[in-house]
């Protein structure tokens, strides 16, 4: 029951955001009475924290499945991640975006307790990307003069914008444009 609530909550938040998603709507989608919800979570805020943690873990696994693939050169691993993310968005007709990005845009209306968790999540994804970029440096795919931590930060700043625009336009074109520009700008 708890896992069903988390899955449904992630789906709603990636599509509608925190402020626009009512608890009743999530509960109804998985046929859970309101009283049962409070058996698993003490508040909508604690539920939101669990959703962020669950999504962060899911996304870290997605990154690792691509970034740690020994069958591809490092830059192709990043390209493979972007393609898989685009395919995942297309599966839902680009109605769902990034839960972390969505919540980041709602900072004025979401609980303060989310802020640090969102920052930590982005930093985790950034460090995974930097590690992949460092492998690309070791394989001479990118210049040794590039600061991989800065490039990874730049990637995530741009990536979240590309995902937002893909959701807005209901198209993978923004992700393709961003991905091609990013990779072209760092390759030797």
DADAWO-V689581 format. One record per backbone hydrogen bond with DSSP energy under -1.0 kcal/mol. NH is the residue of the N-H (numbers start at 0). CO is the residue of the C=O. If there is no record, write none. Layout:
# DADAWO-V689581
NH,CO ; NH,CO
This chain:
# DADAWO-V689581
4,0 ; 5,1 ; 6,2 ; 7,3 ; 8,4 ; 9,5 ; 10,6 ; 11,7 ; 12,8 ; 13,9 ; 14,10 ; 15,11 ; 25,21 ; 26,22 ; 27,23 ; 28,24 ; 30,27 ; 31,26 ; 36,32 ; 37,33 ; 38,35 ; 39,36 ; 40,36 ; 46,42 ; 47,43 ; 48,44 ; 49,45 ; 50,46 ; 51,47 ; 52,48 ; 53,49 ; 54,50 ; 55,51 ; 56,52 ; 57,53 ; 58,54 ; 59,55 ; 60,56 ; 61,57 ; 62,58 ; 63,59 ; 64,60 ; 65,61 ; 66,62 ; 67,63 ; 68,65 ; 71,68 ; 76,72 ; 77,73 ; 78,74 ; 79,75 ; 80,76 ; 81,77 ; 82,78 ; 83,79 ; 84,80 ; 85,81 ; 86,82 ; 87,83 ; 88,84 ; 89,85 ; 90,86 ; 91,88 ; 92,89 ; 93,88 ; 94,91 ; 96,13 ; 101,97 ; 102,98 ; 103,99 ; 104,100 ; 105,102 ; 108,105 ; 109,105 ; 113,110 ; 117,113 ; 118,114 ; 119,115 ; 120,116 ; 121,117 ; 122,118 ; 123,119 ; 124,120 ; 125,121 ; 126,122 ; 127,123 ; 128,124 ; 129,125 ; 130,126 ; 131,127 ; 132,128 ; 133,129 ; 134,130 ; 135,131 ; 136,132 ; 137,133 ; 138,134 ; 139,136 ; 140,135 ; 145,142 ; 150,146 ; 151,147 ; 152,148 ; 153,149 ; 154,150 ; 155,151 ; 156,152 ; 157,153 ; 158,154 ; 159,155 ; 160,156 ; 161,157 ; 162,158 ; 163,159 ; 164,160 ; 165,161 ; 166,162 ; 167,163 ; 168,164 ; 169,165 ; 170,165 ; 175,171 ; 176,172 ; 177,173 ; 178,174 ; 179,175 ; 180,176 ; 181,177 ; 182,178 ; 183,179 ; 184,180 ; 186,182 ; 187,140
